[in-house]
Amino acid sequence: MTKENCWLPELLEYDTDSSWTDYERMLYVIYKHDFIETHPEFNKKQVNIRFQPIIDGYEESFIHFTCRDYDATGKREPDFRRCERIRWIRAIIENYLCRKTCDETNCSGIKIWKEPYKMYKRIHFLFEDERYLVILEEREDYCLLVTAYYLDYANALEKQLKHYALYKAKDAPNGTSSETPSTTSR
């Protein structure tokens, strides 16, 4: 699924011959390295995660990045599309300005835009070609990693593309944002 010669890591597919517990532990090692032991940066601000509440011994954000609430009951279950893409979160934050590292004819790059959310702004990174979305929330001294997930359905992708189009329509006439030029997508 990932493109040749791209910075995007390969998927970490679940091996049905191994246990879910072993797979979850492997994912946690990656998560811990990428967001606890080290931290990505966005616009010279450290990207932090939500630690609380602790759920089954794991930080809330780890559960959020690997599970989802399928039936809106509040009980989260493993989502293999989220799990196998856990390394993509940091990669997208660090490479959102990519342009020539992938096969240019097959990759449209990362679309990025801001939307207000309560008293903050949320930065959306959409890798349309891979149907993957990462959302950060800008705080004064850091950025909070809010969520990251695969867009399962065409209408979910279309909804994000509409948000992006609305942002671009409000953008300066020359296609660059007067607010944060370094975060505008192509």
HUFEN-V232229 format. One record per residue. RES is the residue in one letter. SS is DSSP state (2 for helix, 1 for strand, 0 for the rest). PHI is phi in radians with two decimals (* if undefined). NEAR is the number of other C-alpha atoms within 10 Angstrom. Layout:
# HUFEN-V232229
res->[RES | RES]
ss->[SS | SS]
phi->[PHI | PHI]
near->[NEAR | NEAR]
This chain:
# HUFEN-V232229
res->[M | T | K | E | N | C | W | L | P | E | L | L | E | Y | D | T | D | S | S | W | T | D | Y | E | R | M | L | Y | V | I | Y | K | H | D | F | I | E | T | H | P | E | F | N | K | K | Q | V | N | I | R | F | Q | P | I | I | D | G | Y | E | E | S | F | I | H | F | T | C | R | D | Y | D | A | T | G | K | R | E | P | D | F | R | R | C | E | R | I | R | W | I | R | A | I | I | E | N | Y | L | C | R | K | T | C | D | E | T | N | C | S | G | I | K | I | W | K | E | P | Y | K | M | Y | K | R | I | H | F | L | F | E | D | E | R | Y | L | V | I | L | E | E | R | E | D | Y | C | L | L | V | T | A | Y | Y | L | D | Y | A | N | A | L | E | K | Q | L | K | H | Y | A | L | Y | K | A | K | D | A | P | N | G | T | S | S | E | T | P | S | T | T | S | R]
ss->[0 | 0 | 0 | 0 | 0 | 0 | 0 | 0 | 0 | 0 | 0 | 0 | 0 | 0 | 0 | 0 | 0 | 0 | 0 | 2 | 2 | 2 | 2 | 2 | 2 | 2 | 2 | 2 | 2 | 2 | 2 | 2 | 2 | 2 | 2 | 2 | 2 | 0 | 0 | 0 | 1 | 1 | 0 | 0 | 1 | 1 | 1 | 1 | 0 | 0 | 0 | 0 | 0 | 1 | 1 | 0 | 0 | 1 | 1 | 2 | 2 | 2 | 2 | 2 | 2 | 2 | 1 | 1 | 0 | 0 | 0 | 0 | 0 | 0 | 0 | 0 | 1 | 1 | 0 | 2 | 2 | 2 | 2 | 0 | 0 | 2 | 2 | 2 | 2 | 2 | 2 | 2 | 2 | 2 | 2 | 0 | 0 | 0 | 0 | 0 | 0 | 0 | 0 | 0 | 0 | 0 | 0 | 0 | 0 | 0 | 1 | 1 | 1 | 1 | 1 | 1 | 1 | 0 | 0 | 1 | 1 | 1 | 1 | 1 | 1 | 1 | 1 | 2 | 2 | 2 | 0 | 1 | 1 | 1 | 1 | 1 | 1 | 1 | 0 | 0 | 0 | 1 | 1 | 1 | 1 | 1 | 1 | 1 | 1 | 1 | 0 | 0 | 0 | 2 | 2 | 2 | 2 | 2 | 2 | 2 | 2 | 2 | 2 | 2 | 2 | 2 | 2 | 2 | 2 | 2 | 0 | 0 | 0 | 0 | 0 | 0 | 0 | 0 | 0 | 0 | 2 | 2 | 2 | 0 | 0 | 0]
phi->[* | -1.30 | -1.39 | -1.13 | 1.02 | -1.89 | -1.28 | -1.23 | -1.11 | -1.15 | -1.15 | -1.82 | -1.24 | -1.29 | -1.59 | -1.13 | -1.41 | -1.88 | -1.53 | -1.04 | -1.04 | -1.13 | -1.11 | -1.07 | -1.09 | -1.08 | -1.08 | -1.17 | -1.04 | -1.14 | -0.99 | -1.06 | -1.11 | -1.29 | -2.30 | -2.00 | -1.31 | -2.34 | -2.45 | -1.25 | -2.20 | -2.38 | 0.86 | 1.13 | -2.06 | -1.17 | -1.68 | -1.94 | -2.04 | -1.46 | -1.67 | -1.90 | -1.37 | -1.47 | -2.11 | 0.90 | 1.50 | -2.05 | -1.09 | -0.94 | -1.14 | -1.08 | -1.08 | -1.13 | -1.37 | -2.09 | -2.34 | -2.59 | -1.64 | -1.24 | -2.11 | 0.99 | -1.75 | 1.65 | -1.58 | -1.58 | -2.17 | -0.93 | -2.10 | -1.14 | -1.19 | -1.23 | -1.01 | -1.19 | -1.90 | -1.04 | -1.29 | -1.24 | -1.01 | -1.13 | -1.03 | -1.21 | -1.06 | -1.43 | -2.13 | -1.08 | -1.59 | -0.96 | -2.64 | -1.94 | -1.47 | -1.78 | -1.11 | -1.00 | -1.33 | -2.02 | -2.32 | -1.71 | 1.38 | -1.75 | -1.59 | -2.36 | -2.72 | -1.98 | -2.41 | -1.20 | -2.56 | 0.90 | -1.67 | -2.10 | -2.02 | -1.86 | -1.76 | -1.83 | -1.99 | -1.96 | -1.67 | -0.98 | -1.03 | -1.83 | 1.01 | -2.19 | -2.19 | -2.16 | -2.23 | -1.95 | -2.05 | -1.35 | -1.96 | -1.04 | -1.93 | -2.76 | -2.06 | -1.78 | -1.35 | -1.53 | -2.83 | -2.78 | -2.86 | -1.43 | -1.54 | -1.07 | -1.97 | -1.02 | -1.19 | -1.19 | -1.14 | -1.05 | -1.07 | -1.17 | -1.13 | -1.17 | -1.05 | -1.10 | -1.09 | -1.10 | -1.08 | -1.13 | -1.14 | -1.45 | -1.14 | -1.03 | -0.99 | -1.47 | 1.55 | -2.00 | -1.38 | -1.26 | -1.38 | -2.53 | -1.01 | -1.28 | -1.90 | -1.51 | -1.47 | -1.30]
near->[7 | 12 | 15 | 12 | 10 | 14 | 16 | 20 | 15 | 15 | 16 | 17 | 12 | 16 | 10 | 8 | 6 | 9 | 10 | 13 | 9 | 12 | 17 | 14 | 11 | 13 | 19 | 19 | 10 | 13 | 20 | 15 | 11 | 17 | 20 | 13 | 8 | 13 | 16 | 19 | 15 | 17 | 13 | 10 | 16 | 15 | 23 | 19 | 18 | 15 | 13 | 10 | 11 | 13 | 12 | 8 | 8 | 13 | 17 | 16 | 22 | 22 | 20 | 21 | 21 | 23 | 19 | 18 | 13 | 12 | 9 | 8 | 7 | 9 | 10 | 15 | 14 | 17 | 18 | 16 | 20 | 23 | 26 | 18 | 22 | 24 | 19 | 22 | 26 | 20 | 15 | 22 | 20 | 14 | 15 | 20 | 17 | 15 | 14 | 11 | 14 | 17 | 13 | 10 | 6 | 10 | 17 | 16 | 22 | 25 | 20 | 23 | 24 | 22 | 15 | 11 | 11 | 7 | 8 | 13 | 16 | 21 | 22 | 24 | 25 | 27 | 19 | 18 | 14 | 16 | 16 | 22 | 23 | 21 | 22 | 23 | 22 | 22 | 14 | 8 | 10 | 17 | 24 | 19 | 22 | 18 | 17 | 23 | 23 | 21 | 19 | 11 | 9 | 9 | 10 | 12 | 17 | 13 | 11 | 19 | 15 | 11 | 15 | 20 | 13 | 13 | 16 | 18 | 11 | 10 | 16 | 11 | 10 | 7 | 14 | 16 | 18 | 12 | 11 | 11 | 10 | 12 | 20 | 21 | 21 | 12]
